[in-house]
């Protein structure tokens, strides 16, 4: 709940409104009018708001906090008009069965109110002097001058004032605020990338803390994107940081990617990686992608106009290698390995923005192994038959913006209920179609033959993929779902 009021705030009455028999904690924040600011004495304050807009935004902020911290009830009241020293300007109360969630939700509302609420304040100093102060920047204006913040970076001849201005104009999307996304976003923010958006639907878990360096133990349970954005704003208040605390889906990917200077793929799953890759390619945005497995990581920069895309890379890969990449969520990982790869992603992105990539660098997959400290560049050849960057056999289908609700992985019963279907068994090299494991009526295709699978999917009607363990067929079905094919499935268990 959010309210604007021209009357003095009665904190006792507000607290009584939040009373709930199941509440074990009430966390209250009170913002008071103080008699000084930025070294100047203040005699009183005036708050002015765009009422309609402030109510709408305030309501959005409090309900977001309630959704992200289930069990919490949030009430926020903001004063408008003329306030004397010591008066309450803003009151935020959160009740919850447990104190941890209440603290997190309260902190989130404080941050978001400060950042998003269209409220302005006028400071009255001694005599008749007064000045308007934007609440969102008042704490940093005057304290942090960009020329000081970026001095050591801008003095590089490769950067300079012109490069710094380029960075300030850049807009970068980081998908995944995990082990890769945390260090990548940190360096992009501190380098002065003007607009940075963090997309992650996840919440901070205890098992994240060993490598996801933007989070502390106090953040467990909070939305990753929101916490990370708040940390980055504190790190560099000169840049604009946005949080997108939900999944990147076929329905929203285009809006998130379009108009960006670069996109970072810091995800740990195969379907999102392909979704981002294809959206970036069609929007003409470079994608800086990394993946880490145990002590080893790989880095790929996909330029939208160059051949040698993620589909080419995928189709040339051995199945075992693919499985490691496809299923790295929850896999063992060496913390510094994601740290190094995330920082490399930031460096490659900054080089793209500053136009510092050597022009003759052929597309390559860069491998970094932290166990033997070796690095390797493997040329990334383009597949001339690639349906995405080569000469496609058939044009990729029109993607739909509809979310898919049908499960990707089917049980045998669900398969039977589908009626007549086409079943494709995906075979590894040397494997043959085995009547005891593959369902009747299955036809066989080599595992890497994406083009044929795409053609079959484009013909319409339900298409069911199987493979020996059911892992790669499920990954592939998700990939095609993400591309807009809504009637493609994988048979559970292979
Ligand atoms: Zn390709």
Boltz pocket constraint, residues with backbone or C-beta under 6 A from the ligand:
constraints:
  - pocket:
      binder: B
      contacts: [[A, 307], [A, 308], [A, 309], [A, 310], [A, 311], [A, 312], [A, 313], [A, 382], [A, 383], [A, 386], [A, 387], [A, 388], [A, 389], [A, 390]]
      max_distance: 6.0
